[in-house]
Amino acid sequence: RKLVRLQRVESHHATIKNEQSYTEIEVCDHISAANFSWGHYKTHSLCCFDARQTEPILGTPGGDFMEFANALNIYLNEIDLDPNEEEIEIIFRKFILSDFSRERTFFLHTDYNKLQIAYERILQRTGKQPTIFPHSTPMNPTIWLDELSASDVQGCFHLRSAMENPEIYGYKNSTLIRMLLRCFFKLLWSSDPNIRSRLCFEIVLGSLEGKAILLMRNFIGENDLQMAQQISNVIFDQNQLELQSKLNQRQSEYEFQIEQSQRFQQFQEFQSQFQQSQSQSQSQSQSQSQSQ
């Protein structure tokens, strides 16, 4: 959806010293000119928000791979268990079969230059020059898995950083990520198309030349309905009527709840007055009986 206006941009020139990075004005212009569309996480892969992406994505640091690695790391730390590659492969296989499909694949990416480093090492160890990435289990698979799971050949910056600085990312060491990489490639080379088709290994070209990092925050408060109405006024697409209908329905429900609450309060007041009246009548009747 099109962003008509960007209210505020926070610039961090102290940490981003690239002369080619965007200024605040350029960030506003870039975002205002972009077309954003809604995507549901159950039908779209979580890609890495790499500046080399050429299509709209749902992006997280490291995409599906790092999301799963982080979750698995937390789980193992909670139960105080060291990673075991056989058990990780079983867990990973079940996760792929239960949560992913041909349409919503599990995403991992690297870049061409980093992959060439792995190819050179494989050549040194096997004497055979790799030319393309294999789509089935290659000869000398152990050597391939060793080299493809090394930290310095990872084209994903987030993945590489987590392996080289595991403590910063909450890992004891890089062992878990390395094991998970090996499991990924084993399944990617699987002879079972039902498994292989649920994985996406993307090799991107060119150097990473990000221009800016934009942090957007949404604050929900007492005026969330009014804020949603304002946002809907700048959204023009085929879902606008549906969105407006849902907002109107929510507003009606909200007003109905207020009306019901007011009626209940009135009923309580009436009931209290009636009880007081009854009590007074009984007191008067008792007084008259005693006088007689």
Residue frames relative to the residue before (quaternion, step in Angstrom):
aa qw qx qy qz dx dy dz
R 1.0000 0.0000 0.0000 0.0000 0.00 0.00 0.00
K 0.5134 -0.6879 0.4269 0.2846 3.50 -1.01 0.79
L 0.2812 -0.7445 0.5839 0.1603 3.54 -0.88 0.97
V 0.2883 -0.7976 0.5049 0.1602 3.56 -0.35 1.21
R 0.8211 -0.0041 0.0410 0.5693 3.56 0.91 -0.82
L 0.2199 -0.7468 0.6135 0.1322 3.54 -1.04 0.80
Q 0.3776 -0.7834 0.4478 0.2079 3.54 -0.42 1.25
R 0.8278 -0.0468 0.0977 0.5505 3.57 0.83 -0.94
V 0.1037 -0.7731 0.6235 0.0525 3.53 -1.04 0.78
E 0.2207 -0.7630 0.5936 0.1294 3.56 -0.87 0.98
S 0.1739 -0.8084 0.5580 0.0697 3.57 -0.61 1.12
H 0.1336 -0.7851 0.6024 0.0526 3.55 -1.03 0.84
H 0.0042 0.8426 -0.5373 0.0355 3.57 0.56 1.18
A 0.5516 0.6175 -0.4003 0.3925 3.59 1.20 -0.36
T 0.7591 0.3507 -0.1950 0.5126 3.59 1.06 -0.71
I 0.7215 0.3320 -0.2252 0.5644 3.59 1.21 -0.45
K 0.0017 0.8497 -0.5244 0.0546 3.59 -0.13 1.27
N 0.3650 0.7234 -0.5013 0.3035 3.56 1.19 0.53
E 0.4454 -0.7156 0.4702 0.2616 3.57 -0.71 1.07
Q 0.6868 0.4789 -0.2785 0.4706 3.59 1.19 -0.52
S 0.4674 0.6775 -0.4558 0.3389 3.62 1.21 0.01
Y 0.5942 -0.5988 0.4139 0.3423 3.56 -1.18 0.61
T 0.3887 -0.6487 0.5937 0.2750 3.53 -1.25 0.52
E 0.7062 -0.4362 0.3235 0.4542 3.58 -1.27 0.12
I 0.6555 0.5105 -0.3140 0.4595 3.59 0.95 -0.87
E 0.6648 0.5028 -0.3065 0.4598 3.59 0.97 -0.85
V 0.6069 0.5378 -0.3527 0.4670 3.59 1.08 -0.66
C 0.6480 0.5159 -0.3121 0.4653 3.59 0.94 -0.91
D 0.6696 0.4973 -0.3003 0.4627 3.58 0.92 -0.91
H 0.6562 0.5271 -0.3093 0.4427 3.57 0.97 -0.90
I 0.6974 0.4645 -0.2735 0.4723 3.58 0.87 -0.96
S 0.6547 0.5267 -0.3167 0.4401 3.58 0.97 -0.85
A 0.7029 0.4607 -0.2673 0.4714 3.59 1.10 -0.64
A 0.5907 0.6021 -0.3619 0.3969 3.58 1.25 -0.28
N 0.3167 -0.7106 0.5933 0.2067 3.53 -1.25 0.51
F 0.1196 -0.7997 0.5874 0.0341 3.57 -0.59 1.16
S 0.0817 -0.7917 0.6041 0.0400 3.57 -1.01 0.76
W 0.5337 -0.6321 0.4628 0.3185 3.55 -1.16 0.67
G 0.0206 0.7786 -0.6271 0.0098 3.55 -1.12 0.70
H 0.3359 -0.7484 0.5369 0.1968 3.58 -0.94 0.87
Y 0.5240 -0.6832 0.4114 0.2990 3.55 -0.85 0.98
K 0.6332 0.5439 -0.3392 0.4338 3.61 1.17 -0.44
T 0.7488 0.3565 -0.2055 0.5195 3.59 1.21 -0.34
H 0.7224 0.3501 -0.2375 0.5470 3.61 1.27 -0.02
S 0.4847 -0.6472 0.5040 0.3037 3.56 -1.01 0.81
L 0.3933 -0.6579 0.5755 0.2851 3.53 -1.24 0.48
C 0.1370 -0.8023 0.5795 0.0418 3.54 -0.33 1.29
C 0.5393 -0.5659 0.4866 0.3899 3.55 -1.30 0.14
F 0.3921 -0.7188 0.5029 0.2769 3.62 -0.86 0.83
D 0.0757 0.8068 -0.5606 0.1704 3.45 0.54 1.39
A 0.4983 -0.6833 0.4421 0.2988 3.60 -0.87 0.91
R 0.6207 0.5563 -0.3467 0.4302 3.62 1.23 -0.19
Q 0.4379 0.6766 -0.4758 0.3522 3.60 1.23 0.10
T 0.2478 -0.7927 0.5450 0.1145 3.57 -0.95 0.90
E 0.7227 0.3517 -0.2212 0.5523 3.59 1.28 -0.20
P 0.6175 -0.5296 0.4068 0.4156 3.62 -1.19 0.40
I 0.0480 -0.8112 0.5826 -0.0146 3.58 -0.97 0.87
L 0.3366 -0.5956 0.6549 0.3211 3.46 -1.48 0.04
G 0.0360 -0.8688 0.4926 -0.0368 3.57 -0.31 1.22
T 0.0007 0.7424 -0.6699 -0.0074 3.53 -1.21 0.73
P 0.6333 -0.5265 0.3748 0.4258 3.64 -1.14 0.33
G 0.8364 0.0951 -0.1005 0.5303 3.58 -0.40 1.21
G 0.4186 -0.7537 0.4355 0.2588 3.58 1.28 0.02
D 0.8313 -0.1927 0.1550 0.4979 3.56 -1.25 -0.55
F 0.6428 0.5602 -0.3387 0.3978 3.57 0.91 -0.90
M 0.7281 0.4217 -0.2576 0.4751 3.58 0.77 -0.99
E 0.5756 0.5641 -0.3853 0.4495 3.61 1.12 -0.54
F 0.6920 0.4607 -0.2763 0.4821 3.57 0.90 -0.93
A 0.6381 0.5327 -0.3304 0.4470 3.60 0.95 -0.85
N 0.6611 0.5053 -0.3078 0.4615 3.59 0.93 -0.87
A 0.6587 0.5058 -0.3073 0.4647 3.58 0.95 -0.89
L 0.6639 0.4998 -0.3014 0.4675 3.58 0.95 -0.89
N 0.6280 0.5378 -0.3292 0.4561 3.59 1.03 -0.76
I 0.6485 0.5065 -0.3137 0.4739 3.59 0.97 -0.86
Y 0.6471 0.5281 -0.3148 0.4508 3.58 0.95 -0.90
L 0.6858 0.4789 -0.2884 0.4660 3.60 0.84 -0.94
N 0.6419 0.5113 -0.3260 0.4694 3.60 1.05 -0.70
E 0.6377 0.5430 -0.3266 0.4380 3.57 1.02 -0.80
I 0.7593 0.3363 -0.1945 0.5220 3.60 0.95 -0.85
D 0.3998 -0.7545 0.4431 0.2730 3.58 1.37 0.21
L 0.4305 0.6805 -0.4635 0.3699 3.56 0.81 1.10
D 0.3928 -0.7017 0.5419 0.2441 3.56 -0.97 0.87
P 0.5572 -0.6307 0.4178 0.3424 3.60 -1.04 0.70
N 0.0899 -0.7634 0.6391 0.0275 3.52 -1.12 0.83
E 0.4751 -0.7277 0.4071 0.2811 3.58 -0.57 1.15
E 0.6426 0.5242 -0.3392 0.4442 3.62 0.94 -0.76
E 0.6819 0.4724 -0.2896 0.4774 3.58 0.94 -0.88
I 0.6225 0.5346 -0.3392 0.4601 3.59 1.04 -0.77
E 0.6495 0.5196 -0.3238 0.4510 3.59 0.96 -0.82
I 0.6333 0.5214 -0.3288 0.4679 3.60 1.04 -0.74
I 0.6634 0.4974 -0.2946 0.4751 3.57 0.93 -0.95
F 0.6704 0.5096 -0.2976 0.4498 3.57 0.91 -0.96
R 0.6444 0.5249 -0.3188 0.4557 3.60 0.94 -0.86
K 0.6604 0.4994 -0.3059 0.4700 3.59 0.92 -0.90
F 0.6448 0.5259 -0.3182 0.4543 3.57 1.00 -0.85
I 0.6533 0.5113 -0.3125 0.4627 3.60 0.93 -0.88
L 0.7006 0.4783 -0.2764 0.4516 3.60 0.86 -0.93
S 0.7208 0.4571 -0.2558 0.4539 3.59 1.04 -0.69
D 0.8176 0.3021 -0.1196 0.4753 3.60 1.00 -0.78
F 0.7531 0.3612 -0.2015 0.5116 3.62 1.20 -0.18
S 0.1332 -0.7823 0.6074 0.0352 3.53 -1.29 0.48
R 0.7090 -0.4023 0.3294 0.4764 3.58 -1.29 -0.17
E 0.6916 0.4713 -0.2702 0.4760 3.58 1.09 -0.73
R 0.7696 0.2152 -0.1092 0.5911 3.58 1.02 -0.83
T 0.0275 -0.8524 0.5212 -0.0326 3.57 0.19 1.32
F 0.5125 -0.6091 0.5153 0.3173 3.53 -1.36 0.40
F 0.2457 -0.8442 0.4716 0.0673 3.56 -0.50 1.27
L 0.1210 0.7220 -0.6781 0.0658 3.51 -1.18 0.85
H 0.0406 -0.8185 0.5727 0.0210 3.58 -0.94 0.77
T 0.0825 -0.7411 0.6614 0.0807 3.51 -1.38 0.32
D 0.3684 -0.7059 0.5209 0.3075 3.60 -1.16 -0.27
Y 0.7022 -0.5140 0.3151 0.3788 3.50 -1.27 0.57
N 0.6704 0.5223 -0.3103 0.4261 3.60 0.88 -0.91
K 0.6679 0.4839 -0.3006 0.4790 3.59 0.96 -0.83
L 0.6297 0.5378 -0.3333 0.4507 3.57 1.04 -0.76
Q 0.6115 0.5588 -0.3485 0.4385 3.59 1.10 -0.66
I 0.5965 0.5546 -0.3599 0.4551 3.59 1.12 -0.63
A 0.6497 0.5007 -0.3078 0.4822 3.57 0.99 -0.86
Y 0.6330 0.5374 -0.3303 0.4489 3.59 0.98 -0.83
E 0.6516 0.5214 -0.3179 0.4500 3.60 0.93 -0.86
R 0.6705 0.4881 -0.2984 0.4724 3.59 0.97 -0.81
I 0.6209 0.5247 -0.3352 0.4762 3.58 1.08 -0.72
L 0.6177 0.5378 -0.3299 0.4695 3.60 1.07 -0.77
Q 0.6631 0.5123 -0.3064 0.4517 3.58 0.91 -0.90
R 0.7326 0.4353 -0.2375 0.4663 3.59 0.99 -0.81
T 0.7803 0.3309 -0.1728 0.5017 3.61 1.07 -0.66
G 0.4026 -0.7138 0.4806 0.3122 3.58 1.17 -0.53
K 0.6718 0.4454 -0.2966 0.5123 3.58 1.29 0.12
Q 0.3747 -0.7525 0.5078 0.1884 3.57 -0.84 1.04
P 0.3102 -0.7298 0.5728 0.2075 3.61 -0.66 1.03
T 0.2060 -0.7923 0.5641 0.1077 3.57 -0.97 0.83
I 0.7841 0.0514 -0.0229 0.6180 3.58 1.05 -0.77
F 0.5739 -0.5766 0.4403 0.3799 3.54 -1.22 0.40
P 0.4411 -0.7283 0.4531 0.2640 3.63 -0.71 1.01
H 0.3083 -0.7529 0.5575 0.1652 3.54 -1.12 0.78
S 0.7265 0.2246 -0.2020 0.6172 3.56 1.33 0.17
T 0.7234 -0.4390 0.2862 0.4494 3.57 -1.24 0.23
P 0.3024 -0.7808 0.5175 0.1766 3.62 -0.59 1.10
M 0.6086 -0.4748 0.4509 0.4483 3.53 -1.33 -0.01
N 0.8120 0.1627 -0.1690 0.5345 3.57 -1.08 0.75
P 0.0368 0.8589 -0.5102 0.0268 3.62 0.83 0.95
T 0.6030 0.5700 -0.3663 0.4212 3.60 1.06 -0.69
I 0.6487 0.5063 -0.3128 0.4743 3.59 0.99 -0.85
W 0.6412 0.5217 -0.3230 0.4608 3.58 0.95 -0.86
L 0.6772 0.4903 -0.2981 0.4606 3.59 0.88 -0.93
D 0.6235 0.5411 -0.3394 0.4509 3.59 1.01 -0.78
E 0.7356 0.4365 -0.2446 0.4566 3.58 0.78 -1.01
L 0.6712 0.5010 -0.3039 0.4541 3.60 0.99 -0.76
S 0.7108 0.4360 -0.2579 0.4880 3.60 1.19 -0.45
A 0.4255 0.6848 -0.4776 0.3492 3.61 1.25 0.21
S 0.5777 -0.6388 0.3881 0.3278 3.56 -1.01 0.80
D 0.7319 0.4709 -0.2621 0.4170 3.60 0.86 -0.93
V 0.6547 0.4844 -0.3344 0.4743 3.62 1.22 0.00
Q 0.4827 0.6657 -0.4408 0.3600 3.59 1.26 0.13
G 0.3306 -0.7736 0.5139 0.1675 3.56 -0.69 1.11
C 0.5987 0.5247 -0.3573 0.4885 3.57 1.28 -0.30
F 0.4279 -0.7327 0.4681 0.2469 3.58 -0.53 1.17
H 0.6628 0.5138 -0.3153 0.4442 3.60 0.93 -0.88
L 0.6555 0.5045 -0.3024 0.4737 3.56 0.98 -0.88
R 0.6654 0.5012 -0.3013 0.4639 3.58 0.90 -0.90
S 0.6531 0.5145 -0.3148 0.4579 3.60 0.97 -0.83
A 0.6510 0.5153 -0.3193 0.4569 3.59 0.99 -0.81
M 0.6719 0.4810 -0.3025 0.4751 3.60 1.06 -0.69
E 0.7146 0.4418 -0.2601 0.4760 3.59 1.02 -0.75
N 0.7773 0.1724 -0.1032 0.5962 3.60 1.21 -0.47
P 0.0384 -0.8693 0.4919 0.0292 3.60 0.73 1.04
E 0.6317 0.5571 -0.3523 0.4079 3.61 0.97 -0.79
I 0.6249 0.5462 -0.3389 0.4431 3.59 1.04 -0.75
Y 0.7319 0.4124 -0.2168 0.4972 3.56 1.09 -0.77
G 0.6002 -0.6066 0.3497 0.3866 3.61 1.24 0.16
Y 0.5416 0.5940 -0.4100 0.4309 3.59 1.25 0.37
K 0.5242 -0.6194 0.4769 0.3378 3.56 -1.15 0.59
N 0.7516 -0.1435 0.1214 0.6323 3.55 1.11 -0.84
S 0.6574 -0.5341 0.3613 0.3900 3.57 -1.27 -0.13
T 0.3751 0.7727 -0.4577 0.2298 3.59 1.28 -0.02
L 0.6652 0.5174 -0.3170 0.4351 3.60 0.82 -0.97
I 0.6819 0.4788 -0.2988 0.4653 3.61 0.81 -0.95
R 0.6358 0.5324 -0.3247 0.4549 3.57 1.00 -0.83
M 0.6553 0.5022 -0.3052 0.4747 3.59 0.98 -0.86
L 0.6643 0.5079 -0.3052 0.4557 3.56 0.95 -0.87
L 0.6061 0.5382 -0.3495 0.4699 3.61 1.09 -0.64
R 0.6464 0.5142 -0.3164 0.4666 3.57 0.95 -0.86
C 0.6521 0.5131 -0.3106 0.4638 3.58 0.99 -0.86
F 0.6218 0.5511 -0.3397 0.4408 3.56 1.02 -0.81
F 0.7156 0.4472 -0.2696 0.4639 3.60 0.79 -0.98
K 0.5833 0.5603 -0.3777 0.4507 3.60 1.10 -0.55
L 0.6943 0.4512 -0.2724 0.4900 3.57 0.92 -0.90
L 0.6151 0.5500 -0.3480 0.4451 3.59 1.07 -0.69
W 0.7209 0.3970 -0.2309 0.5190 3.59 1.12 -0.67
S 0.3658 0.7600 -0.4753 0.2503 3.59 1.26 0.10
S 0.4762 -0.6610 0.5025 0.2895 3.56 -1.16 0.64
D 0.6004 0.5526 -0.3567 0.4547 3.57 1.28 -0.23
P 0.3338 -0.7742 0.4970 0.2052 3.65 -0.38 1.14
N 0.5749 0.5972 -0.3781 0.4123 3.59 1.18 -0.45
I 0.6676 0.4458 -0.2769 0.5282 3.56 1.23 -0.55
R 0.6943 0.5192 -0.2798 0.4124 3.55 0.75 -1.13
S 0.6809 0.5170 -0.2924 0.4285 3.59 0.98 -0.85
R 0.6422 0.5300 -0.3212 0.4512 3.60 1.25 -0.26
L 0.6645 0.4729 -0.2911 0.5000 3.58 1.31 -0.03
C 0.1270 -0.7760 0.6144 0.0648 3.56 -1.13 0.72
F 0.0269 -0.7698 0.6376 -0.0118 3.58 -0.69 1.14
E 0.0830 -0.8335 0.5460 -0.0121 3.56 -0.34 1.29
I 0.1620 -0.7693 0.6140 0.0704 3.54 -0.91 1.01
V 0.1371 -0.8203 0.5529 0.0515 3.59 -0.40 1.22
L 0.3722 -0.7318 0.5371 0.1935 3.53 -1.26 0.56
G 0.7485 0.4138 -0.2864 0.4318 3.54 -1.22 0.42
S 0.5554 -0.6051 0.4585 0.3393 3.53 -1.31 0.28
L 0.5391 -0.6186 0.4676 0.3289 3.53 -1.22 0.52
E 0.0611 0.8099 -0.5753 0.0971 3.58 -0.47 1.22
G 0.0039 0.8190 -0.5717 0.0485 3.55 0.42 1.20
K 0.3526 -0.7575 0.5188 0.1806 3.56 -1.04 0.79
A 0.8029 -0.0932 0.0994 0.5804 3.60 1.05 -0.65
I 0.2543 -0.6988 0.6366 0.2043 3.51 -1.38 0.27
L 0.1049 -0.8081 0.5795 0.0158 3.56 -0.60 1.16
L 0.1525 -0.7786 0.6053 0.0635 3.56 -0.75 1.10
M 0.0623 -0.7967 0.6012 -0.0051 3.58 -0.68 1.14
R 0.1035 -0.8103 0.5765 0.0200 3.56 -0.78 1.04
N 0.1812 -0.7655 0.6097 0.0973 3.54 -1.15 0.69
F 0.1303 -0.7995 0.5849 0.0423 3.58 -0.71 1.09
I 0.1612 -0.7878 0.5909 0.0649 3.59 -0.65 1.13
G 0.0619 0.8113 -0.5757 0.0807 3.56 -0.69 1.08
E 0.8025 -0.2691 0.1986 0.4942 3.56 -1.18 -0.54
N 0.7372 0.4078 -0.2273 0.4884 3.58 1.08 -0.63
D 0.2287 0.8185 -0.5076 0.1420 3.59 1.11 0.59
L 0.6220 0.5401 -0.3544 0.4426 3.61 1.05 -0.64
Q 0.6703 0.4832 -0.2961 0.4791 3.55 0.92 -0.91
M 0.6379 0.5240 -0.3279 0.4593 3.58 1.03 -0.80
A 0.6439 0.5179 -0.3209 0.4629 3.58 0.99 -0.83
Q 0.6188 0.5360 -0.3366 0.4653 3.57 1.07 -0.74
Q 0.6595 0.5065 -0.3112 0.4601 3.59 0.95 -0.87
I 0.6486 0.5143 -0.3187 0.4619 3.56 0.97 -0.87
S 0.6553 0.5283 -0.3201 0.4347 3.57 0.95 -0.87
N 0.6036 0.5860 -0.3575 0.4056 3.59 1.15 -0.54
V 0.7324 0.3845 -0.2394 0.5084 3.60 1.16 -0.47
I 0.5901 0.5493 -0.3692 0.4624 3.58 1.28 0.19
F 0.0248 0.8027 -0.5928 0.0601 3.57 -0.63 1.07
D 0.4081 0.6625 -0.5550 0.2943 3.56 -0.36 1.24
Q 0.7578 -0.4213 0.2592 0.4255 3.53 -1.29 0.01
N 0.6830 0.4827 -0.2940 0.4626 3.60 1.19 -0.35
Q 0.3953 0.7553 -0.4666 0.2357 3.59 1.25 -0.02
L 0.6668 0.5089 -0.3123 0.4459 3.60 0.89 -0.93
E 0.6472 0.5139 -0.3192 0.4639 3.56 1.02 -0.82
L 0.6485 0.5126 -0.3093 0.4701 3.57 0.98 -0.87
Q 0.6603 0.5109 -0.3065 0.4571 3.55 0.93 -0.92
S 0.6337 0.5389 -0.3220 0.4521 3.57 1.05 -0.81
K 0.6602 0.5005 -0.3023 0.4714 3.57 1.00 -0.86
L 0.6416 0.5154 -0.3232 0.4672 3.57 1.01 -0.78
N 0.6510 0.5103 -0.3116 0.4676 3.58 1.00 -0.85
Q 0.6402 0.5250 -0.3186 0.4615 3.56 1.02 -0.84
R 0.6620 0.4983 -0.3060 0.4689 3.56 0.96 -0.87
Q 0.6296 0.5281 -0.3264 0.4671 3.56 1.06 -0.78
S 0.6512 0.5168 -0.3087 0.4620 3.59 1.01 -0.87
E 0.6457 0.5137 -0.3141 0.4696 3.55 1.00 -0.86
Y 0.6389 0.5306 -0.3137 0.4603 3.54 1.02 -0.84
E 0.6766 0.4789 -0.2862 0.4806 3.59 0.95 -0.92
F 0.6264 0.5354 -0.3363 0.4559 3.59 1.05 -0.75
Q 0.6391 0.5242 -0.3229 0.4610 3.58 1.01 -0.83
I 0.6424 0.5119 -0.3218 0.4709 3.56 1.01 -0.81
E 0.6498 0.5191 -0.3106 0.4602 3.58 0.96 -0.89
Q 0.6565 0.5013 -0.3095 0.4710 3.57 0.96 -0.90
S 0.6401 0.5273 -0.3210 0.4573 3.55 1.01 -0.80
Q 0.6523 0.5090 -0.3089 0.4690 3.58 0.99 -0.85
R 0.6528 0.5127 -0.3111 0.4628 3.57 0.98 -0.86
F 0.6467 0.5157 -0.3182 0.4632 3.55 0.99 -0.84
Q 0.6414 0.5187 -0.3173 0.4678 3.55 1.05 -0.81
Q 0.6382 0.5143 -0.3191 0.4757 3.59 1.01 -0.80
F 0.6428 0.5245 -0.3208 0.4569 3.56 1.00 -0.83
Q 0.6469 0.5170 -0.3175 0.4619 3.56 0.99 -0.85
E 0.6441 0.5141 -0.3174 0.4692 3.58 1.02 -0.83
F 0.6489 0.5086 -0.3103 0.4732 3.59 0.99 -0.87
Q 0.6553 0.5139 -0.3093 0.4591 3.57 0.96 -0.88
S 0.6465 0.5175 -0.3148 0.4638 3.55 1.02 -0.81
Q 0.6546 0.5058 -0.3048 0.4721 3.57 0.98 -0.88
F 0.6466 0.5231 -0.3166 0.4562 3.58 0.99 -0.86
Q 0.6563 0.5091 -0.3075 0.4642 3.57 0.97 -0.87
Q 0.6398 0.5141 -0.3207 0.4728 3.57 1.03 -0.79
S 0.6426 0.5244 -0.3130 0.4626 3.58 1.03 -0.83
Q 0.6510 0.5114 -0.3057 0.4704 3.55 0.97 -0.87
S 0.6569 0.5192 -0.3076 0.4520 3.53 0.99 -0.88
Q 0.6457 0.5143 -0.3103 0.4716 3.57 1.02 -0.81
S 0.6435 0.5267 -0.3149 0.4575 3.58 0.97 -0.85
Q 0.6571 0.5044 -0.3077 0.4680 3.57 0.95 -0.85
S 0.6449 0.5212 -0.3172 0.4602 3.57 1.03 -0.82
Q 0.6554 0.5078 -0.3074 0.4671 3.58 0.99 -0.80
S 0.6499 0.5172 -0.3136 0.4602 3.56 0.99 -0.82
Q 0.6495 0.5139 -0.3075 0.4685 3.59 1.00 -0.76
S 0.6396 0.5271 -0.3150 0.4624 3.54 1.08 -0.83
Q 0.6581 0.5062 -0.3023 0.4683 3.58 0.96 -0.84
S 0.6411 0.5234 -0.3256 0.4572 3.60 1.00 -0.79
Q 0.6675 0.4952 -0.3047 0.4652 3.56 0.96 -0.84
S 0.6309 0.5341 -0.3405 0.4480 3.61 1.05 -0.75
Q 0.6589 0.4960 -0.3119 0.4717 3.59 0.98 -0.77
